[in-house]
């Protein structure tokens, strides 16, 4: 493989990940005409258009999709060899790391992650991407996200996955309007807040529907950020993971947690990255750091 071949493969992989000639040129530190010329050579070599322009996006063809996996892995292996086999040193690391989190994830996991980065002596530029449940796999495969934490189970062999913590739901309300003792009638006459399930938290909608409580939902929100303030000021109730309820009670000590009268177990939080061969040393180190940080006892759901 010549140096020119390697540059063309890097252009292809970057263009596939970013779906934009402009963005690819910026990441590769070349001009847009250079990216376009490389794409022209690649099209000739593979006898396929590879990318079709649809609006502002460069959408890969079926051939490009088939090529991406093997070429991405091969390029990662070449980069790992060139970078050397030494242990990654996080002290002073200032590269960019992109973390996919839900709104709940930002509130509960981002503080310990940032604390752990500081303790490691690293100073990366961390960017948080808010991914809908059905966008997690695509973001990781394209390389626009380095790591994602989600309760959405993604059954694909293209990603690496590990368990982070179990998730048990509880009810949260204001101490000024406490819920009665746990039992079948504890929600009689109570009004609910329901938060969008875009991040994968579908349990509340399922149980509210199953137990005929949907008519008692009077407020539907897109994010969890303002939920504790709303609860403190009203008699509303929300169903949410125990570890999140604990964080909210730390912010608003007047809130009260109540156990549910039915099973509160939901799908667990899991950590996703690309497969091992596709990760850089920095990404492997970041994965290990995040896993340790969010699994720490002080943030556990037990």
C-alpha positions as CSV (number, residue, x, y, z in Angstrom):
1,X,0.0,0.0,0.0
2,X,1.5,3.4,-1.0
3,X,1.3,6.5,1.1
4,X,-1.2,7.9,-1.5
5,X,-3.4,4.9,-1.1
6,X,-3.4,5.4,2.7
7,X,-4.4,9.0,2.4
8,X,-7.3,8.0,0.1
9,X,-8.5,5.4,2.6
10,X,-8.3,8.0,5.4
11,X,-10.3,10.4,3.3
12,X,-12.9,7.7,2.6
13,X,-13.2,6.7,6.3
14,X,-13.4,10.4,7.4
15,X,-16.0,11.2,4.8
16,X,-18.1,8.2,5.7
17,X,-18.0,9.3,9.4
18,X,-18.8,13.0,8.9
19,X,-20.9,12.8,5.7
20,X,-19.6,16.2,4.6
21,X,-16.7,17.2,2.3
22,X,-16.3,20.5,4.3
23,X,-16.1,18.7,7.6
24,X,-13.8,16.0,6.3
25,X,-11.4,18.6,4.9
26,X,-11.3,20.4,8.2
27,X,-10.6,17.2,10.2
28,X,-7.9,16.1,7.7
29,X,-6.4,19.6,7.6
30,X,-6.6,19.7,3.8
31,X,-8.6,21.7,1.2
32,X,-12.0,20.7,0.0
33,X,-10.7,20.2,-3.6
34,X,-8.2,17.8,-2.1
35,X,-11.0,15.7,-0.6
36,X,-13.0,15.9,-3.8
37,X,-10.0,14.7,-5.8
38,X,-9.4,11.8,-3.5
39,X,-13.1,10.9,-3.7
40,X,-12.8,10.9,-7.5
41,X,-9.8,8.5,-7.4
42,X,-11.7,6.2,-5.0
43,X,-14.7,6.1,-7.2
44,X,-12.6,5.1,-10.1
45,X,-10.8,2.5,-8.1
46,X,-13.9,0.8,-6.7
47,X,-16.1,1.4,-9.7
48,X,-18.9,2.9,-7.6
49,X,-20.2,6.4,-6.8
50,X,-19.6,5.6,-3.1
51,X,-21.4,8.8,-1.9
52,X,-24.5,10.6,-3.3
53,X,-25.2,14.1,-2.3
54,X,-28.6,14.5,-0.6
55,X,-29.1,18.1,0.5
56,X,-26.1,19.0,2.6
57,X,-25.2,15.3,3.3
58,X,-22.9,12.9,1.5
59,X,-24.9,9.7,1.8
60,X,-22.9,6.4,1.4
61,X,-23.9,3.8,-1.2
62,X,-24.3,0.1,-0.3
63,X,-20.8,-0.4,-1.6
64,X,-19.4,2.3,0.6
65,X,-21.2,0.8,3.6
66,X,-19.6,-2.6,2.9
67,X,-16.2,-1.1,2.6
68,X,-16.3,1.1,5.7
69,X,-16.0,-1.6,8.3
70,X,-12.9,-3.4,7.0
71,X,-11.2,-0.1,5.9
72,X,-11.9,1.5,9.3
73,X,-10.5,-1.4,11.2
74,X,-7.4,-1.6,8.9
75,X,-6.7,2.1,9.3
76,X,-7.1,1.9,13.1
77,X,-4.6,-0.9,13.2
78,X,-2.1,1.0,11.1
79,X,-2.5,4.1,13.3
80,X,-2.0,2.0,16.4
81,X,1.2,0.5,14.9
82,X,2.5,3.9,13.9
83,X,1.7,5.4,17.3
84,X,3.7,2.7,19.0
85,X,2.8,0.1,21.5
86,X,3.6,2.1,24.6
87,X,1.0,2.7,27.4
88,X,-1.2,5.7,26.9
89,X,-0.2,8.6,29.2
90,X,-3.2,10.7,30.1
91,X,-1.3,13.5,31.9
92,X,-1.5,16.6,29.7
93,X,-3.7,14.9,27.1
94,X,-5.7,17.7,25.4
95,X,-7.4,16.0,22.5
96,X,-11.2,16.0,21.8
97,X,-13.5,13.3,23.3
98,X,-17.1,13.1,22.4
99,X,-19.5,11.5,24.9
100,X,-23.1,10.5,24.1
101,X,-25.4,11.0,27.0
102,X,-29.1,11.4,27.7
103,X,-30.3,14.4,29.8
104,X,-30.4,12.1,32.8
105,X,-26.9,10.9,32.0
106,X,-25.6,14.5,31.9
107,X,-27.0,15.1,35.4
108,X,-25.8,11.9,37.0
109,X,-22.7,10.7,35.1
110,X,-21.0,13.9,33.9
111,X,-19.9,15.2,37.3
112,X,-18.0,12.0,38.3
113,X,-16.5,11.7,34.7
114,X,-15.2,15.3,34.8
115,X,-13.8,14.7,38.3
116,X,-12.0,11.5,37.2
117,X,-10.5,13.4,34.2
118,X,-9.1,16.0,36.6
119,X,-7.7,13.4,38.9
120,X,-5.9,11.7,36.0
121,X,-4.2,15.0,35.1
122,X,-5.9,15.1,31.6
123,X,-7.3,18.2,30.1
124,X,-9.3,17.1,27.1
125,X,-11.9,19.0,25.2
126,X,-15.0,17.1,26.1
127,X,-18.1,17.5,23.9
128,X,-21.4,16.0,25.0
129,X,-23.8,14.9,22.3
130,X,-27.5,14.4,23.2
131,X,-28.4,11.2,21.3
132,X,-31.8,9.8,20.8
133,X,-32.0,6.1,21.5
134,X,-32.2,5.2,17.8
135,X,-29.1,7.3,17.0
136,X,-26.6,5.7,19.4
137,X,-25.3,3.0,17.0
138,X,-25.0,5.4,14.0
139,X,-23.1,8.0,16.0
140,X,-20.6,5.4,17.3
141,X,-20.1,3.7,13.9
142,X,-19.6,7.0,12.1
143,X,-17.1,8.1,14.7
144,X,-18.9,11.3,15.6
145,X,-19.2,9.9,19.2
146,X,-16.4,8.1,21.1
147,X,-18.5,6.6,23.9
148,X,-22.1,6.4,24.8
149,X,-24.0,5.6,28.0
150,X,-27.6,4.5,27.5
151,X,-30.4,2.2,28.8
152,X,-31.3,1.3,25.2
153,X,-30.2,-2.2,24.4
154,X,-28.5,-2.2,21.0
155,X,-28.2,-5.8,19.7
156,X,-25.4,-5.4,17.1
157,X,-22.0,-7.1,16.7
158,X,-20.6,-3.9,15.4
159,X,-20.3,-2.3,18.9
160,X,-18.5,-3.2,22.2
161,X,-20.8,-3.2,25.2
162,X,-20.5,-3.7,28.9
163,X,-22.9,-3.4,31.9
164,X,-22.6,-0.3,34.1
165,X,-25.4,-0.6,36.6
166,X,-28.9,-1.9,37.1
167,X,-31.8,0.5,37.0
168,X,-34.6,0.4,39.5
169,X,-37.4,3.0,39.3
170,X,-39.0,4.9,42.2
171,X,-41.5,7.6,42.7
172,X,-40.4,11.2,43.6
173,X,-42.5,14.0,45.0
174,X,-42.3,17.0,47.3
175,X,-42.0,16.4,51.0
176,X,-44.9,19.0,51.3
177,X,-47.1,16.6,49.4
178,X,-45.7,13.1,50.3
179,X,-47.0,9.9,48.9
180,X,-48.8,7.5,51.2
181,X,-47.4,4.1,52.2
182,X,-46.5,2.0,49.3
183,X,-49.5,0.1,48.1
184,X,-51.9,-0.5,45.2
185,X,-53.8,2.8,45.9
186,X,-50.8,5.0,46.6
187,X,-51.3,7.0,43.4
188,X,-55.1,7.5,43.7
189,X,-55.9,11.2,42.9
190,X,-52.2,12.1,42.3
191,X,-51.0,13.9,39.2
192,X,-48.0,13.0,37.2
193,X,-45.1,14.5,35.2
194,X,-44.0,12.4,32.2
195,X,-40.7,12.9,30.5
196,X,-40.0,12.0,26.9
197,X,-38.6,8.5,26.3
198,X,-36.2,9.7,23.5
199,X,-33.2,8.8,25.6
200,X,-34.4,5.2,26.0
201,X,-36.2,5.5,29.3
202,X,-39.5,3.8,28.3
203,X,-40.4,2.3,31.7
204,X,-42.5,5.2,33.0
205,X,-44.7,5.2,29.9
206,X,-45.1,1.5,30.0
207,X,-46.2,1.3,33.7
208,X,-48.3,4.4,33.5
209,X,-50.2,2.9,30.7
210,X,-50.3,-0.6,32.2
211,X,-51.7,0.7,35.5
212,X,-54.2,3.1,33.9
213,X,-52.4,6.2,35.2
214,X,-52.0,8.0,31.9
215,X,-55.2,10.1,32.5
216,X,-53.4,11.5,35.6
217,X,-50.5,12.9,33.6
218,X,-50.9,16.7,33.5
219,X,-47.4,17.7,32.4
220,X,-45.2,16.2,29.7
221,X,-41.6,17.4,29.4
222,X,-38.7,16.8,27.0
223,X,-35.9,16.9,29.6
224,X,-35.4,15.9,33.2
225,X,-33.4,19.0,34.1
226,X,-36.2,21.1,35.6
227,X,-38.2,18.2,37.0
228,X,-37.0,18.6,40.6
229,X,-37.8,22.3,40.7
230,X,-41.3,21.5,39.4
231,X,-41.8,18.8,42.0
232,X,-40.7,21.1,44.8
233,X,-43.2,23.7,43.8
234,X,-46.2,21.4,43.2
235,X,-47.9,18.2,44.3
236,X,-46.8,16.4,41.1
237,X,-45.2,12.9,41.0
238,X,-42.6,11.5,38.6
239,X,-41.2,8.0,38.1
240,X,-37.5,7.9,37.5
241,X,-34.4,5.8,38.3
242,X,-33.4,5.5,41.9
243,X,-29.8,6.8,41.3
244,X,-31.3,9.9,39.6
245,X,-33.8,10.5,42.4
246,X,-30.9,10.4,44.8
247,X,-29.1,13.1,42.8
248,X,-32.3,15.3,42.7
249,X,-32.8,14.9,46.4
250,X,-29.2,16.2,46.9
251,X,-30.1,19.3,44.9
252,X,-33.6,19.7,46.6
253,X,-33.5,18.2,50.1
254,X,-37.3,18.7,50.4
255,X,-38.0,15.9,47.8
256,X,-39.0,12.5,49.0
257,X,-38.5,9.0,47.4
258,X,-41.2,6.4,47.6
259,X,-41.0,2.7,46.6
260,X,-43.3,1.5,43.8
261,X,-46.0,-1.1,44.5
262,X,-44.9,-3.1,41.4
263,X,-41.5,-4.2,40.1
264,X,-39.3,-1.2,39.3
265,X,-36.6,-3.1,37.4
266,X,-35.8,-1.7,34.0
267,X,-33.1,-2.3,31.3
268,X,-29.7,-1.5,32.8
269,X,-27.4,1.3,31.9
270,X,-24.7,0.1,29.5
271,X,-21.6,1.6,28.0
272,X,-21.0,1.4,24.2
273,X,-18.0,2.0,22.0
274,X,-16.8,0.8,18.7
275,X,-15.1,-2.6,18.6
276,X,-11.6,-2.9,20.2
277,X,-9.7,-2.9,16.9
278,X,-11.3,0.4,15.9
279,X,-10.3,2.3,19.1
280,X,-7.3,4.6,19.6
281,X,-5.2,4.3,22.8
282,X,-6.9,7.5,24.0
283,X,-10.4,6.1,23.4
284,X,-9.5,2.8,25.3
285,X,-8.2,4.9,28.2
286,X,-11.3,7.1,28.2
287,X,-13.6,4.0,28.2
288,X,-11.8,2.6,31.2
289,X,-11.9,5.9,33.0
290,X,-15.6,6.4,32.4
291,X,-16.5,2.9,33.4
292,X,-14.6,3.3,36.7
293,X,-16.2,6.7,37.3
294,X,-19.8,5.9,36.8
295,X,-19.6,2.5,38.5
296,X,-18.2,4.0,41.7
297,X,-20.1,3.1,44.9
298,X,-21.1,6.7,45.6
299,X,-23.0,6.8,42.3
300,X,-24.5,3.3,42.5
301,X,-28.2,2.7,42.4
302,X,-28.2,0.4,45.5
